[in-house]
């Protein structure tokens, strides 16, 4: 068995975790996709290989894998928590219409931390940047809606002041 040791002693006080079959399958499944799945989605994916795995087991193992730095836990404002198999520092864009989450293909900006370090009395230890917008499918759907017959360009909707 492989031992996973947490490199962040404050999180788990150097507890050691065995790489169980369930953990391995969950890790392999999350590494296969770029969709930033929820625990429920990972449960469905893992069940294809481990039919008797429980949702609770998936949640517990995702927490352990996150503590150990093997997956990223994404808290995206009010939505269900998502998980990312890419543990390198990177940014995400979140569709405000359908909830889709994608990686932003740019390097993490370290300069932002040093800028804020000098502008505050805080010791800056990291940062999160989440971009919001419409994914390509929602953008296309919105464009199609505005081109419907009977709708004139420049006409304001009654739902917004």
VENVENJO-V623006 format. One record per residue. RES is the residue in one letter. OMEGA is omega in radians with two decimals (* if undefined). D_CENTER is the distance of its C-alpha to the mean C-alpha in whole Angstrom. Layout:
RES:OMEGA:D_CENTER + RES:OMEGA:D_CENTER
//
This chain:
X:3.07:28 + X:3.08:26 + X:3.08:25 + X:3.09:22 + X:-3.14:23 + X:3.11:21 + X:-3.11:21 + X:-3.02:20 + X:-3.14:23 + X:-3.11:23 + X:-3.05:20 + X:3.10:22 + X:3.11:25 + X:3.05:25 + X:3.10:25 + X:3.13:25 + X:3.04:23 + X:3.06:25 + X:-3.14:23 + X:3.11:23 + X:-3.14:24 + X:3.13:21 + X:-3.13:18 + X:-3.13:19 + X:3.13:19 + X:3.13:15 + X:3.13:14 + X:-3.13:16 + X:-3.13:15 + X:3.13:11 + X:-3.12:13 + X:-2.98:14 + X:3.09:12 + X:-3.01:10 + X:-3.13:8 + X:-3.03:5 + X:3.01:7 + X:3.09:8 + X:3.12:11 + X:3.12:13 + X:3.09:13 + X:3.07:13 + X:3.13:16 + X:3.13:17 + X:-3.11:17 + X:-3.12:18 + X:3.09:21 + X:-3.13:22 + X:3.14:23 + X:-3.02:24 + X:-3.08:25 + X:3.13:26 + X:3.14:23 + X:3.10:22 + X:3.10:19 + X:3.10:19 + X:3.12:19 + X:3.13:16 + X:-3.12:15 + X:-3.11:17 + X:3.06:16 + X:3.08:12 + X:3.14:13 + X:3.13:16 + X:3.09:14 + X:3.09:12 + X:-3.09:15 + X:3.11:16 + X:-3.11:14 + X:3.01:13 + X:3.05:10 + X:3.04:7 + X:-3.11:6 + X:3.05:4 + X:-3.06:7 + X:3.04:7 + X:3.00:11 + X:3.14:13 + X:3.06:10 + X:3.10:10 + X:3.11:7 + X:-3.09:4 + X:-3.06:5 + X:3.10:5 + X:3.10:9 + X:-3.06:9 + X:3.07:11 + X:3.11:12 + X:3.11:12 + X:-3.08:11 + X:-3.13:9 + X:3.00:7 + X:-3.00:10 + X:3.12:9 + X:-3.10:12 + X:-3.13:14 + X:-3.05:16 + X:3.12:14 + X:3.12:11 + X:3.12:10 + X:3.10:7 + X:3.01:8 + X:3.03:9 + X:-3.03:12 + X:3.04:15 + X:3.09:16 + X:3.04:17 + X:-3.08:15 + X:-3.12:18 + X:-3.11:20 + X:-3.13:23 + X:3.14:21 + X:-3.14:21 + X:3.09:25 + X:-3.14:26 + X:3.10:24 + X:-3.14:26 + X:-3.08:29 + X:-3.13:29 + X:3.08:28 + X:-3.13:30 + X:2.91:26 + X:-3.09:25 + X:-3.10:22 + X:3.13:20 + X:3.08:17 + X:3.06:15 + X:3.09:12 + X:3.11:12 + X:3.09:10 + X:-3.13:12 + X:3.11:13 + X:3.09:15 + X:3.10:16 + X:-3.11:15 + X:-3.13:18 + X:-3.13:19 + X:3.10:19 + X:3.13:21 + X:3.13:24 + X:3.13:24 + X:3.12:25 + X:3.13:27 + X:3.11:29 + X:-3.10:29 + X:3.13:31 + X:-3.13:33 + X:3.09:35 + X:3.12:38 + X:3.12:40 + X:-3.12:37 + X:3.10:39 + X:3.10:37 + X:3.14:37 + X:-3.11:37 + X:3.08:35 + X:3.10:33 + X:-3.07:35 + X:3.13:31 + X:3.13:31 + X:*:34
//
